[in-house]
Amino acid sequence: MFTKENMKKIVIIAIVIFAVLQLNPFRIYNNDRTEEQTYAKSPQTFSMDSESYVLGSLIEGRQYSFVSGLGRLARPQVTEKTEDWFHNVQMSYKMFNEDWFYDGQFEHYFSQLGAQGLLFRIMDVALGSMSGVDKLVIMQTFNLIILSIVLSIIGFYLWKRFNLWVTVFFLIGTLINQWIPLSSINLYWVTWTMFLPMAIAAVYCLKDNSSKKRKIIYMSLLTLAVIYRCACGFEFISTILIAMMIPFIEYEVTHFSSIRKSIKNLLIPTICGISGFIICALLQFTRYLLDGWGFQEALKIFTTIVVKRTYGNLNTLGVYNEELESNLKEPIFDVIINYFNTSAFNIPIGNTYFEMKYWMIILVIVIAIIALIYNYKKTKDIKSLSIVIITFISFLAPLSWFVLAKGHAAAHYHLDPLLWQIPFTGIGLGLIGYFTSVIFYNKKREG
């Protein structure tokens, strides 16, 4: 795969992705409609609440030692008043940017292992005496660069497995929305970790008949990528694991020999992904025990974290939070309908907006799917069948989180629409690109 010519293509795709995310040529974010939907004016202020926990971890590392609080996130607790929580968020940025000394209390965040804190603490130390403002820009730009590289690998994979049309449409579907650009630089969400397992799977599946050594290496990388993603937060993990399987499924469709062999080949990466998730969950539980919590207390915290994101009754756990209970009680059908009605993008045109909601995009994709199924029956073009199947699987990826993690989905209508991009919208538009190429090919052949 990594020939000089292929690397050139990957670099070109990465530059295009970086430029679109950085320059925002269609003003899809930084407009009033997007601000209303995401509570943000720009990527620099998107989800400050979450990012402040990472900055707080860096502040704690600066004030005490590199290993102080390592394995969880935190932020300065300047005020304990619930209604003034945003003051703590703002002070986290101010302290980091101006390198303040802070010896007060920290608000600890125990819902994940805080692997972002480790990564950016290393960068914080490596950048030395540089100002906090410059460090933050470099860290956010680092996120953007890595995301561009990871997405370019997936784009290149689609080019090799299908054609350039698919890659171009994949990039349009992935980049022309507010959700990826707004989360792309955020130190908490580290969006590139959500696509990394799929990118590793894509590289692996580009080569036929992998040796045992190569298989062990890539399956190990896959497991580590899932562990690291989970250590940055268990959010969206069902979506990420399904997305990871797409290259493997595409390979089995186009190289099909027997159901038994395909099941065996798909079982190995599935086990790797689930193992990564379980290993990280065990590491997090162990972290609670190392903090001095008893087994029952650690189990209660862990169970609470799971229940408030999925289903159940927090009151039975001794947790009384009206907002969380309201999210858990919201009907699953209403949650899913809300995500179908979410805006995929808003493009300002004069005094109005060109807006498309996800149900509209899905409808167009379904029409293209019907046409490609007809084309497969007529021509037996295996790639038509393959891209239809992986589009359906990619649709299940975001849907899995909306269903399995209904509590989280009901609480984050301003954020979880990001899941439509991992990777359904990109793959779905890639299918439209493939259908377009079939039309052009047929016309050329007939002409």
Protein Blocks (a to p, Z undefined) as FASTA:
>chain_A
ZZmklmmmmmmmmmmmmmmmmnomnomgopfklmmmnopabfklgoklmmmmmmmmmmmm
mmmmmkgopaiacdddfbfcfklmmmmmmmmmmmmmnopacfbdcdddfkbgolmmmmmm
mmmmmnomacfklmmmmmmmmmmmmmmmmmmmmmmmmmmmmmmklmmmmmmmmmnccklm
mmmmpmklommlmmmmmmmmmmmmmpghiafklmmmmmmmmmmmmmmmmmnopghklmmm
mmmmmmmmmmmmmmcfbfklmmmmmmmmmmmmmmmmmmmmmmmmmmmmmnopafklmmmm
mmmmmmmmmgccfklnopacfklmmmmmpcfklmmmmmmmpcfbdcdehjbccdddfklm
mmmmmmmmmmmmmmmmmnopaklmmmmmmmmmmmmmmmmmmmmmmmlmmmmmmlmmmmmm
mmklmmmmmmmmmmmmmmmmmmmmmZZ
